[in-house]
Amino acid sequence: MEEQNDLFKKIGIDIENEKIEIDLGKTKAFFNSLQSMLQQKAQKVQQDLTEGKLDMEESVGIKIDDEQIKIDLAKTKSFIEELGQRIEGFVQELDKTVEKTVNQLEKKDV
């Protein structure tokens, strides 16, 4: 629970004393930072593709160079499944935290 609260605080969400506070400045900054990071990665991939090279063989199972495109379907499938599981886990934890907080607030109102 402490790790979740730390994560939420980093993105501007504070859940404490049966209250939820959202710091829109921090939340916006977090998503802007995430957007910037993803744009940089996308630009790097775009540049590599333009130059005819892309090497994500170890992590994703894809390698592209001037002469060949190699795709390891097992690694690619594994990468996509792992990414999906991480996203699903994050969403589930977020749902649990929101549900728990709502339940606590409802109990307090009764």
C-alpha positions as CSV (number, residue, x, y, z in Angstrom):
1,M,0.0,0.0,0.0
2,E,2.9,2.4,0.8
3,E,4.4,1.8,-2.7
4,Q,1.0,2.6,-4.3
5,N,0.7,5.8,-2.3
6,D,4.2,6.8,-3.3
7,L,3.4,6.2,-6.9
8,F,0.2,8.1,-6.7
9,K,2.0,11.1,-5.0
10,K,4.5,11.2,-7.8
11,I,1.7,11.6,-10.3
12,G,-0.2,14.1,-8.1
13,I,-2.8,11.9,-6.4
14,D,-2.8,11.9,-2.6
15,I,-5.1,9.4,-0.8
16,E,-5.0,10.0,2.9
17,N,-7.5,10.2,5.8
18,E,-10.3,8.9,3.6
19,K,-9.8,11.7,1.2
20,I,-8.5,11.9,-2.4
21,E,-6.7,15.0,-3.5
22,I,-5.5,15.5,-7.0
23,D,-2.8,18.0,-7.7
24,L,-3.5,18.9,-11.3
25,G,-0.1,20.5,-11.7
26,K,1.8,17.4,-10.7
27,T,-0.6,15.2,-12.7
28,K,-0.2,17.3,-15.8
29,A,3.6,17.4,-15.3
30,F,3.8,13.7,-15.0
31,F,1.8,13.1,-18.2
32,N,3.8,15.8,-20.0
33,S,7.0,14.1,-18.9
34,L,5.6,10.7,-20.0
35,Q,4.5,12.2,-23.3
36,S,8.0,13.7,-23.9
37,M,9.7,10.5,-23.1
38,L,7.5,8.5,-25.5
39,Q,8.0,11.1,-28.2
40,Q,11.7,10.9,-27.8
41,K,11.6,7.1,-28.1
42,A,9.2,7.3,-31.1
43,Q,11.6,9.8,-32.8
44,K,14.5,7.5,-32.2
45,V,12.6,4.6,-33.7
46,Q,11.5,6.8,-36.6
47,Q,15.1,7.9,-37.2
48,D,16.4,4.3,-37.0
49,L,13.7,3.2,-39.5
50,T,14.5,6.0,-41.8
51,E,18.1,5.0,-41.7
52,G,17.1,1.4,-42.3
53,K,18.1,0.1,-38.9
54,L,16.3,-0.9,-35.8
55,D,17.6,-3.3,-33.2
56,M,15.2,-4.4,-30.5
57,E,16.1,-8.1,-30.9
58,E,16.9,-8.7,-27.2
59,S,13.9,-7.1,-25.7
60,V,11.2,-7.3,-28.3
61,G,12.5,-9.8,-30.9
62,I,12.7,-7.4,-33.8
63,K,15.8,-6.4,-35.8
64,I,15.8,-4.4,-39.0
65,D,18.9,-3.4,-41.0
66,D,19.6,-2.5,-44.6
67,E,19.3,-6.0,-45.8
68,Q,17.0,-8.0,-43.5
69,I,14.1,-7.8,-41.2
70,K,14.2,-10.4,-38.4
71,I,11.2,-11.1,-36.1
72,D,11.4,-13.6,-33.3
73,L,7.6,-14.2,-32.8
74,A,8.2,-15.9,-29.4
75,K,10.0,-12.8,-28.0
76,T,7.5,-10.4,-29.6
77,K,4.6,-12.3,-28.2
78,S,6.2,-12.5,-24.8
79,F,7.0,-8.7,-24.8
80,I,3.4,-7.9,-25.8
81,E,2.0,-10.2,-23.1
82,E,4.2,-8.8,-20.5
83,L,3.4,-5.3,-21.4
84,G,-0.3,-6.1,-21.3
85,Q,0.0,-7.8,-17.9
86,R,1.8,-4.7,-16.5
87,I,-0.8,-2.4,-17.8
88,E,-3.6,-4.6,-16.5
89,G,-1.9,-4.9,-13.1
90,F,-1.6,-1.1,-12.8
91,V,-5.2,-0.6,-13.8
92,Q,-6.4,-3.3,-11.3
93,E,-4.4,-1.6,-8.5
94,L,-5.8,1.8,-9.4
95,D,-9.4,0.3,-9.4
96,K,-8.8,-1.4,-6.0
97,T,-7.5,1.8,-4.4
98,V,-10.4,3.9,-5.8
99,E,-12.9,1.3,-4.7
100,K,-11.4,1.0,-1.2
101,T,-11.4,4.8,-0.8
102,V,-15.0,5.1,-2.0
103,N,-16.0,2.4,0.4
104,Q,-14.2,4.1,3.3
105,L,-15.9,7.4,2.4
106,E,-19.3,5.7,2.2
107,K,-18.8,4.1,5.6
108,K,-17.9,7.4,7.1
109,D,-21.0,9.1,5.7
110,V,-23.3,6.4,7.3
